[in-house]
Amino acid sequence: MDITNLLIVYLFCLGFYCVITEKNLIKIAVGINIMEAAILLFLVSSASIPGASPPIINSEAISVIVDPIPHALSLTAIVIGAGTTGFLLSLIIRLYEHAGTVRLDNIKEMK
């Protein structure tokens, strides 16, 4: 396992730990975004081939090229992640306006 994969696993575990242990909704949203970044890094790093050329058509004969589909999927995932993060933060803001707090312990006590 190389250093890139170790970094990806570390980032994912850091985000997961943040989601599991935190009581603040903003910090949970940040943890979800860290997990998403780790998954995107994994997609991009899994598509790389040492010594391969970019997938651009030219007159030279290319023997090995990089698969562009994981990169395109990563761009799509970034856009979807930004939308869901914005929606999540807007829900947190509405909850703060209603409850006056973003801590899960205090919100559970309000029932």
Secondary structure, DSSP 8 states (H G I E B T S, - for coil): --HHHHHHHHHHHHHHHHHHH--BHHHHHHHHHHHHHHHHHHHHHHH--TT-B-S---SS--S-B--SHHHHHHHHHHHHHHHHHHHHHHHHHHHHHHHS--BHHHHHHT-
